[in-house]
Amino acid sequence: MNLDKLKFDRGLIPVIAQDVDTKRVLMLAYANEEAIRKSIETGFAHYWSRSRNKLWMKGEESGNTQRIVKIVADCDYDALLYLVRQKGNACHTGRYSCFHNELFGGKDRDG
């Protein structure tokens, strides 16, 4: 991947992590260039923590790691998709996915 094409906003780029096997969206996080390079180098998802202001590897404390299968940029090179093999839960609340707070829908709206 040519990182020179990536468009960072204040040094960060949004990253969606998706389970490569289940296709479930797991989480949204941010990465800086160092986090992306570390992800490629180690094969494990790394992100930039905006709240702690530091680089972190997903699962470094919990053991719920994300093994990188593929990294894909969107058409504008301003967002990334990490296709991962998730070990354990992705969400810090103990849920598999961070996306569990339903706001709308869930029923067939065509009928």
Summary of the structure (lengths in Angstrom):
residues: 111
radius of gyration: 14.7
end to end distance: 44.7
largest distance: 49.6
contacts: 295
relative contact order: 0.23
helix: 12%
strand: 36%
